[in-house]
Amino acid sequence: MRIPADAILLRVFIGERDRHKSRPLHEAIVLRARELHLAGATVLRGPMGYGHSSRLHTAKILRLSEDLPIVIEIVDAKDKIDAFVVELDGMIGSGLITLEAVQVLRYGDKPVA
């Protein structure tokens, strides 16, 4: 699998409690990205954050949250990311999706040509 040097970074901001068809939403997104042969996906769990509702989600010991922030990052060619954003529209109810142009320097064992 190859990624062009000029690629797109897709970030999806959701909550740990979010679900899609009885599965955690972050799992559903990563599995769908894999089915569509996107280059890779990483799920990051945040210890603290807030979103549209301004409700604070934190992992502090005195106030354990079951809905910590989750960020999913996927980098691939623009056309593949654009197609995947359409897929996300049917999966995500509430959340934030961002796109950013990135330069890929290395993917796998060798520098990107």
C-alpha positions in Angstrom: 0.0 0.0 0.0 1.3 3.5 -0.9 0.4 6.9 0.4 1.2 10.0 -1.7 3.7 12.5 -0.2 0.9 15.1 -0.1 -1.9 13.5 1.8 -4.8 14.3 4.1 -5.1 13.8 7.8 -8.7 13.0 8.9 -9.4 13.5 12.6 -12.7 12.3 14.2 -13.5 13.5 17.7 -16.1 11.5 19.5 -16.9 10.2 23.0 -16.0 6.8 24.5 -19.7 6.0 25.0 -20.6 6.6 21.4 -21.8 3.5 19.6 -22.6 2.3 16.1 -24.8 -0.8 15.7 -24.0 -2.1 19.2 -20.3 -1.7 18.8 -18.1 1.1 20.2 -18.0 3.8 17.5 -14.3 4.1 17.5 -14.0 0.3 16.8 -16.6 0.5 14.0 -14.8 3.4 12.4 -11.4 1.7 12.5 -12.8 -1.6 11.2 -14.6 0.2 8.3 -11.4 2.1 7.4 -9.6 -1.3 7.3 -12.3 -2.8 5.1 -11.9 0.1 2.7 -8.1 -0.4 2.6 -7.2 3.0 4.1 -3.5 3.2 5.0 -4.0 3.0 8.8 -5.9 4.4 11.7 -5.0 5.3 15.3 -7.3 5.7 18.2 -6.3 8.1 21.0 -8.0 8.2 24.3 -7.9 11.6 26.1 -7.7 12.0 29.8 -9.8 15.2 29.7 -11.8 17.3 27.2 -15.1 18.9 26.3 -17.0 19.4 23.1 -20.2 20.9 21.7 -22.2 20.5 25.0 -19.3 22.1 27.1 -19.7 19.2 29.5 -16.3 18.3 31.0 -15.1 14.7 30.6 -12.2 13.8 32.8 -10.4 10.7 34.1 -9.6 12.3 37.5 -9.8 9.8 40.3 -12.5 11.6 42.3 -14.8 11.9 39.2 -14.4 8.8 37.0 -15.9 9.4 33.5 -17.2 6.6 31.3 -17.3 9.0 28.4 -13.7 10.1 27.9 -12.7 11.9 24.6 -11.6 9.7 21.7 -9.7 10.9 18.7 -9.3 8.8 15.6 -6.6 9.8 13.1 -6.4 8.4 9.6 -3.9 9.6 6.9 -4.3 8.7 3.2 -4.8 10.1 -0.3 -7.4 12.8 -0.6 -9.8 10.7 -2.8 -9.8 7.9 -0.3 -10.3 10.2 2.7 -13.1 12.1 0.9 -14.9 8.7 0.2 -14.5 7.7 3.8 -16.0 11.0 5.1 -19.2 10.0 3.3 -19.1 6.6 5.2 -18.7 8.5 8.5 -21.8 10.6 7.8 -23.9 7.4 8.3 -22.0 6.4 11.4 -21.6 9.5 13.6 -24.4 11.3 15.3 -22.6 13.9 17.4 -18.9 14.6 17.0 -16.3 16.7 15.1 -14.6 15.7 11.9 -11.6 17.7 10.6 -9.4 17.5 7.6 -5.8 18.8 7.3 -3.3 18.7 4.5 -0.1 16.8 5.6 3.2 15.8 4.1 4.0 12.1 4.5 7.8 11.6 5.0 7.7 7.9 5.8 5.2 5.1 5.6 6.5 1.6 6.5 10.2 0.9 6.0 11.2 3.3 3.3 10.8 7.1 2.8 7.8 8.1 0.6 8.9 8.8 -3.0 
